[in-house]
């Protein structure tokens, strides 16, 4: 199991999502906690200026960006559409 921590930026972005998307994000986070589901969520390392971060898909449009901490936890940085990469 992956333990998850949230940044204030992630919480603000999550609260701005419509309720239906909030439910989808919550379900994806439950799947993310089990490393066996990482292929299903398409967890991948980012490159360029975000090379120390990872991302996974909630649905076709919405992504979660996170960083693995040295203690093995995942720190969720933000959630949103592809504009979160810019």
NULO-828011 format. One line per field, with one value per atom (N, C-alpha, C, O): residue number from 1; residue in one letter; atom name; z, x, y. Coordinates in steps of 0.2 Angstrom, whole numbers, plus 5000, padded with zeros to 4 digits. Layout:
seq [NUM | ...]
type [A | ...]
atom [CA | ...]
z [Z | ...]
x [X | ...]
y [Y | ...]
//
This chain:
seq [1 | 1 | 1 | 1 | 2 | 2 | 2 | 2 | 3 | 3 | 3 | 3 | 4 | 4 | 4 | 4 | 5 | 5 | 5 | 5 | 6 | 6 | 6 | 6 | 7 | 7 | 7 | 7 | 8 | 8 | 8 | 8 | 9 | 9 | 9 | 9 | 10 | 10 | 10 | 10 | 11 | 11 | 11 | 11 | 12 | 12 | 12 | 12 | 13 | 13 | 13 | 13 | 14 | 14 | 14 | 14 | 15 | 15 | 15 | 15 | 16 | 16 | 16 | 16 | 17 | 17 | 17 | 17 | 18 | 18 | 18 | 18 | 19 | 19 | 19 | 19 | 20 | 20 | 20 | 20 | 21 | 21 | 21 | 21 | 22 | 22 | 22 | 22 | 23 | 23 | 23 | 23 | 24 | 24 | 24 | 24 | 25 | 25 | 25 | 25 | 26 | 26 | 26 | 26 | 27 | 27 | 27 | 27 | 28 | 28 | 28 | 28 | 29 | 29 | 29 | 29 | 30 | 30 | 30 | 30 | 31 | 31 | 31 | 31 | 32 | 32 | 32 | 32 | 33 | 33 | 33 | 33 | 34 | 34 | 34 | 34 | 35 | 35 | 35 | 35 | 36 | 36 | 36 | 36 | 37 | 37 | 37 | 37 | 38 | 38 | 38 | 38 | 39 | 39 | 39 | 39 | 40 | 40 | 40 | 40 | 41 | 41 | 41 | 41 | 42 | 42 | 42 | 42 | 43 | 43 | 43 | 43 | 44 | 44 | 44 | 44 | 45 | 45 | 45 | 45 | 46 | 46 | 46 | 46 | 47 | 47 | 47 | 47 | 48 | 48 | 48 | 48 | 49 | 49 | 49 | 49 | 50 | 50 | 50 | 50 | 51 | 51 | 51 | 51 | 52 | 52 | 52 | 52 | 53 | 53 | 53 | 53 | 54 | 54 | 54 | 54 | 55 | 55 | 55 | 55 | 56 | 56 | 56 | 56 | 57 | 57 | 57 | 57 | 58 | 58 | 58 | 58 | 59 | 59 | 59 | 59 | 60 | 60 | 60 | 60 | 61 | 61 | 61 | 61 | 62 | 62 | 62 | 62 | 63 | 63 | 63 | 63 | 64 | 64 | 64 | 64 | 65 | 65 | 65 | 65 | 66 | 66 | 66 | 66 | 67 | 67 | 67 | 67 | 68 | 68 | 68 | 68 | 69 | 69 | 69 | 69 | 70 | 70 | 70 | 70 | 71 | 71 | 71 | 71 | 72 | 72 | 72 | 72 | 73 | 73 | 73 | 73 | 74 | 74 | 74 | 74 | 75 | 75 | 75 | 75 | 76 | 76 | 76 | 76 | 77 | 77 | 77 | 77 | 78 | 78 | 78 | 78 | 79 | 79 | 79 | 79 | 80 | 80 | 80 | 80 | 81 | 81 | 81 | 81 | 82 | 82 | 82 | 82 | 83 | 83 | 83 | 83 | 84 | 84 | 84 | 84 | 85 | 85 | 85 | 85 | 86 | 86 | 86 | 86]
type [X | X | X | X | X | X | X | X | X | X | X | X | X | X | X | X | X | X | X | X | X | X | X | X | X | X | X | X | X | X | X | X | X | X | X | X | X | X | X | X | X | X | X | X | X | X | X | X | X | X | X | X | X | X | X | X | X | X | X | X | X | X | X | X | X | X | X | X | X | X | X | X | X | X | X | X | X | X | X | X | X | X | X | X | X | X | X | X | X | X | X | X | X | X | X | X | X | X | X | X | X | X | X | X | X | X | X | X | X | X | X | X | X | X | X | X | X | X | X | X | X | X | X | X | X | X | X | X | X | X | X | X | X | X | X | X | X | X | X | X | X | X | X | X | X | X | X | X | X | X | X | X | X | X | X | X | X | X | X | X | X | X | X | X | X | X | X | X | X | X | X | X | X | X | X | X | X | X | X | X | X | X | X | X | X | X | X | X | X | X | X | X | X | X | X | X | X | X | X | X | X | X | X | X | X | X | X | X | X | X | X | X | X | X | X | X | X | X | X | X | X | X | X | X | X | X | X | X | X | X | X | X | X | X | X | X | X | X | X | X | X | X | X | X | X | X | X | X | X | X | X | X | X | X | X | X | X | X | X | X | X | X | X | X | X | X | X | X | X | X | X | X | X | X | X | X | X | X | X | X | X | X | X | X | X | X | X | X | X | X | X | X | X | X | X | X | X | X | X | X | X | X | X | X | X | X | X | X | X | X | X | X | X | X | X | X | X | X | X | X | X | X | X | X | X | X | X | X | X | X | X | X | X | X | X | X | X | X | X | X | X | X | X | X]
atom [N | CA | C | O | N | CA | C | O | N | CA | C | O | N | CA | C | O | N | CA | C | O | N | CA | C | O | N | CA | C | O | N | CA | C | O | N | CA | C | O | N | CA | C | O | N | CA | C | O | N | CA | C | O | N | CA | C | O | N | CA | C | O | N | CA | C | O | N | CA | C | O | N | CA | C | O | N | CA | C | O | N | CA | C | O | N | CA | C | O | N | CA | C | O | N | CA | C | O | N | CA | C | O | N | CA | C | O | N | CA | C | O | N | CA | C | O | N | CA | C | O | N | CA | C | O | N | CA | C | O | N | CA | C | O | N | CA | C | O | N | CA | C | O | N | CA | C | O | N | CA | C | O | N | CA | C | O | N | CA | C | O | N | CA | C | O | N | CA | C | O | N | CA | C | O | N | CA | C | O | N | CA | C | O | N | CA | C | O | N | CA | C | O | N | CA | C | O | N | CA | C | O | N | CA | C | O | N | CA | C | O | N | CA | C | O | N | CA | C | O | N | CA | C | O | N | CA | C | O | N | CA | C | O | N | CA | C | O | N | CA | C | O | N | CA | C | O | N | CA | C | O | N | CA | C | O | N | CA | C | O | N | CA | C | O | N | CA | C | O | N | CA | C | O | N | CA | C | O | N | CA | C | O | N | CA | C | O | N | CA | C | O | N | CA | C | O | N | CA | C | O | N | CA | C | O | N | CA | C | O | N | CA | C | O | N | CA | C | O | N | CA | C | O | N | CA | C | O | N | CA | C | O | N | CA | C | O | N | CA | C | O | N | CA | C | O | N | CA | C | O | N | CA | C | O | N | CA | C | O | N | CA | C | O | N | CA | C | O | N | CA | C | O | N | CA | C | O | N | CA | C | O | N | CA | C | O]
z [5000 | 5000 | 5000 | 5004 | 4996 | 4996 | 5000 | 4999 | 5005 | 5009 | 5005 | 5002 | 5006 | 5002 | 5006 | 5011 | 5004 | 5008 | 5002 | 4996 | 5004 | 5000 | 5001 | 5007 | 4996 | 4996 | 4997 | 4994 | 4999 | 4999 | 4992 | 4991 | 4987 | 4980 | 4978 | 4974 | 4979 | 4977 | 4980 | 4976 | 4986 | 4990 | 4986 | 4985 | 4985 | 4982 | 4975 | 4973 | 4971 | 4964 | 4964 | 4960 | 4969 | 4970 | 4971 | 4969 | 4976 | 4978 | 4972 | 4972 | 4967 | 4961 | 4956 | 4952 | 4957 | 4952 | 4953 | 4959 | 4948 | 4949 | 4953 | 4953 | 4957 | 4961 | 4958 | 4961 | 4951 | 4948 | 4947 | 4948 | 4945 | 4945 | 4951 | 4952 | 4956 | 4963 | 4965 | 4968 | 4963 | 4965 | 4961 | 4963 | 4954 | 4950 | 4953 | 4953 | 4955 | 4958 | 4964 | 4965 | 4968 | 4975 | 4973 | 4976 | 4968 | 4966 | 4963 | 4965 | 4959 | 4957 | 4962 | 4962 | 4967 | 4973 | 4977 | 4979 | 4977 | 4981 | 4977 | 4980 | 4970 | 4966 | 4967 | 4967 | 4967 | 4967 | 4973 | 4973 | 4979 | 4985 | 4984 | 4988 | 4980 | 4979 | 4972 | 4967 | 4973 | 4968 | 4962 | 4957 | 4963 | 4958 | 4953 | 4947 | 4954 | 4950 | 4946 | 4942 | 4947 | 4944 | 4936 | 4933 | 4933 | 4926 | 4924 | 4918 | 4927 | 4925 | 4925 | 4921 | 4930 | 4930 | 4926 | 4925 | 4922 | 4918 | 4922 | 4919 | 4928 | 4931 | 4927 | 4925 | 4927 | 4923 | 4925 | 4928 | 4924 | 4926 | 4921 | 4915 | 4923 | 4919 | 4917 | 4920 | 4912 | 4909 | 4909 | 4910 | 4907 | 4906 | 4913 | 4917 | 4914 | 4920 | 4926 | 4931 | 4924 | 4929 | 4930 | 4932 | 4929 | 4929 | 4935 | 4936 | 4941 | 4947 | 4950 | 4955 | 4945 | 4947 | 4942 | 4937 | 4945 | 4941 | 4940 | 4943 | 4936 | 4934 | 4933 | 4932 | 4935 | 4933 | 4931 | 4932 | 4927 | 4924 | 4928 | 4931 | 4929 | 4932 | 4927 | 4928 | 4922 | 4916 | 4910 | 4910 | 4904 | 4898 | 4898 | 4895 | 4902 | 4903 | 4909 | 4909 | 4915 | 4921 | 4923 | 4923 | 4926 | 4928 | 4935 | 4938 | 4939 | 4945 | 4945 | 4942 | 4947 | 4947 | 4954 | 4959 | 4955 | 4962 | 4962 | 4957 | 4968 | 4969 | 4974 | 4979 | 4973 | 4978 | 4983 | 4981 | 4990 | 4995 | 4997 | 4996 | 5000 | 5002 | 5007 | 5007 | 5011 | 5015 | 5012 | 5015 | 5005 | 5002 | 5001 | 4997 | 5004 | 5003 | 4996 | 4993 | 4994 | 4988 | 4990 | 4993 | 4988 | 4989 | 4983 | 4978 | 4984 | 4978 | 4977 | 4982 | 4971 | 4970 | 4967 | 4969 | 4962 | 4959 | 4955 | 4954 | 4953 | 4949 | 4944 | 4946 | 4938 | 4933 | 4926 | 4925 | 4921 | 4914 | 4912 | 4917 | 4906 | 4904 | 4905 | 4905 | 4907 | 4908 | 4914 | 4915 | 4918 | 4925 | 4923 | 4927 | 4917 | 4915 | 4913 | 4912 | 4912 | 4909 | 4915 | 4914]
x [5004 | 5000 | 5004 | 5009 | 5002 | 5006 | 5002 | 4996 | 5005 | 5002 | 5002 | 5007 | 4997 | 4997 | 4996 | 4993 | 5000 | 4999 | 4997 | 4998 | 4994 | 4991 | 4994 | 4995 | 4996 | 4998 | 4992 | 4987 | 4992 | 4987 | 4984 | 4979 | 4989 | 4987 | 4983 | 4978 | 4985 | 4981 | 4973 | 4969 | 4973 | 4966 | 4962 | 4956 | 4965 | 4962 | 4959 | 4953 | 4964 | 4962 | 4956 | 4952 | 4957 | 4952 | 4945 | 4940 | 4945 | 4938 | 4935 | 4929 | 4939 | 4937 | 4933 | 4930 | 4935 | 4932 | 4924 | 4922 | 4921 | 4913 | 4913 | 4917 | 4907 | 4906 | 4907 | 4910 | 4905 | 4906 | 4914 | 4916 | 4918 | 4925 | 4928 | 4933 | 4926 | 4928 | 4928 | 4932 | 4922 | 4921 | 4926 | 4929 | 4927 | 4932 | 4939 | 4942 | 4941 | 4947 | 4948 | 4953 | 4943 | 4943 | 4944 | 4948 | 4940 | 4941 | 4948 | 4950 | 4950 | 4957 | 4962 | 4967 | 4961 | 4966 | 4966 | 4971 | 4960 | 4959 | 4963 | 4966 | 4962 | 4966 | 4974 | 4978 | 4976 | 4983 | 4986 | 4992 | 4982 | 4985 | 4988 | 4993 | 4985 | 4988 | 4992 | 4990 | 4999 | 5004 | 5002 | 5004 | 4998 | 4996 | 4992 | 4991 | 4989 | 4984 | 4988 | 4985 | 4995 | 4998 | 4998 | 4998 | 4999 | 4998 | 4991 | 4991 | 4986 | 4979 | 4978 | 4975 | 4981 | 4981 | 4986 | 4986 | 4990 | 4995 | 5000 | 5001 | 5002 | 5007 | 5014 | 5016 | 5016 | 5022 | 5026 | 5024 | 5033 | 5037 | 5037 | 5037 | 5037 | 5037 | 5044 | 5049 | 5044 | 5051 | 5051 | 5047 | 5057 | 5058 | 5058 | 5062 | 5055 | 5055 | 5052 | 5052 | 5048 | 5044 | 5047 | 5044 | 5054 | 5057 | 5057 | 5058 | 5056 | 5056 | 5049 | 5048 | 5044 | 5037 | 5034 | 5037 | 5029 | 5025 | 5018 | 5016 | 5014 | 5007 | 5004 | 5006 | 4997 | 4993 | 4986 | 4984 | 4982 | 4976 | 4970 | 4970 | 4966 | 4959 | 4954 | 4951 | 4954 | 4950 | 4954 | 4960 | 4950 | 4954 | 4956 | 4962 | 4953 | 4955 | 4959 | 4963 | 4957 | 4960 | 4966 | 4966 | 4971 | 4977 | 4979 | 4977 | 4983 | 4985 | 4993 | 4996 | 4996 | 5003 | 5006 | 5003 | 5011 | 5013 | 5021 | 5024 | 5023 | 5031 | 5031 | 5027 | 5036 | 5037 | 5042 | 5047 | 5040 | 5045 | 5050 | 5048 | 5055 | 5060 | 5058 | 5060 | 5052 | 5050 | 5045 | 5042 | 5044 | 5040 | 5032 | 5029 | 5031 | 5024 | 5024 | 5029 | 5018 | 5017 | 5014 | 5009 | 5017 | 5014 | 5010 | 5014 | 5004 | 5000 | 5000 | 4999 | 5003 | 5004 | 4998 | 4997 | 4995 | 4989 | 4985 | 4987 | 4979 | 4975 | 4971 | 4970 | 4970 | 4967 | 4968 | 4970 | 4966 | 4967 | 4974 | 4978 | 4976 | 4983 | 4986 | 4992 | 4982 | 4985 | 4989 | 4993 | 4989 | 4993 | 5000 | 5004 | 5002 | 5008 | 5012 | 5018 | 5009 | 5012 | 5013 | 5016]
y [4994 | 5000 | 5006 | 5007 | 5011 | 5017 | 5022 | 5023 | 5025 | 5031 | 5037 | 5038 | 5041 | 5047 | 5053 | 5053 | 5059 | 5065 | 5070 | 5069 | 5076 | 5080 | 5087 | 5089 | 5091 | 5098 | 5102 | 5100 | 5108 | 5113 | 5114 | 5115 | 5115 | 5116 | 5110 | 5112 | 5104 | 5098 | 5099 | 5098 | 5101 | 5101 | 5107 | 5106 | 5112 | 5118 | 5116 | 5117 | 5113 | 5110 | 5105 | 5105 | 5101 | 5095 | 5099 | 5097 | 5104 | 5107 | 5111 | 5112 | 5113 | 5116 | 5112 | 5114 | 5105 | 5100 | 5099 | 5100 | 5098 | 5097 | 5090 | 5086 | 5089 | 5084 | 5077 | 5072 | 5076 | 5070 | 5068 | 5062 | 5073 | 5072 | 5071 | 5067 | 5074 | 5073 | 5065 | 5062 | 5062 | 5055 | 5051 | 5046 | 5053 | 5049 | 5050 | 5045 | 5055 | 5056 | 5052 | 5049 | 5052 | 5048 | 5041 | 5037 | 5038 | 5031 | 5030 | 5024 | 5034 | 5033 | 5033 | 5029 | 5037 | 5037 | 5031 | 5028 | 5028 | 5021 | 5016 | 5012 | 5016 | 5012 | 5013 | 5008 | 5019 | 5021 | 5019 | 5017 | 5018 | 5016 | 5009 | 5007 | 5005 | 4998 | 4998 | 4999 | 4997 | 4997 | 4992 | 4994 | 4987 | 4983 | 4986 | 4984 | 4992 | 4995 | 5001 | 5004 | 5002 | 5007 | 5007 | 5012 | 5001 | 5000 | 5002 | 5005 | 5000 | 5002 | 5010 | 5012 | 5013 | 5020 | 5024 | 5030 | 5020 | 5023 | 5028 | 5033 | 5025 | 5029 | 5030 | 5025 | 5036 | 5037 | 5043 | 5047 | 5042 | 5047 | 5053 | 5052 | 5059 | 5065 | 5067 | 5065 | 5071 | 5073 | 5081 | 5084 | 5083 | 5090 | 5094 | 5091 | 5099 | 5103 | 5100 | 5102 | 5095 | 5091 | 5084 | 5079 | 5083 | 5077 | 5073 | 5067 | 5077 | 5074 | 5072 | 5070 | 5072 | 5070 | 5065 | 5063 | 5062 | 5057 | 5059 | 5064 | 5056 | 5057 | 5051 | 5045 | 5051 | 5045 | 5048 | 5054 | 5044 | 5046 | 5045 | 5039 | 5049 | 5048 | 5046 | 5041 | 5049 | 5048 | 5050 | 5052 | 5051 | 5053 | 5060 | 5062 | 5064 | 5071 | 5073 | 5077 | 5070 | 5073 | 5068 | 5062 | 5072 | 5069 | 5071 | 5076 | 5067 | 5069 | 5069 | 5064 | 5074 | 5075 | 5074 | 5077 | 5070 | 5068 | 5067 | 5067 | 5066 | 5065 | 5060 | 5060 | 5055 | 5050 | 5053 | 5056 | 5052 | 5055 | 5050 | 5044 | 5052 | 5047 | 5041 | 5035 | 5043 | 5038 | 5033 | 5029 | 5034 | 5029 | 5032 | 5029 | 5037 | 5040 | 5044 | 5045 | 5045 | 5049 | 5056 | 5056 | 5061 | 5068 | 5070 | 5071 | 5071 | 5073 | 5081 | 5084 | 5083 | 5090 | 5094 | 5099 | 5091 | 5095 | 5090 | 5084 | 5092 | 5088 | 5092 | 5098 | 5090 | 5094 | 5091 | 5086 | 5095 | 5093 | 5094 | 5096 | 5093 | 5094 | 5100 | 5101 | 5106 | 5112 | 5112 | 5117 | 5107 | 5107 | 5105 | 5106 | 5103 | 5102 | 5108 | 5108 | 5114 | 5120 | 5125 | 5130]
//
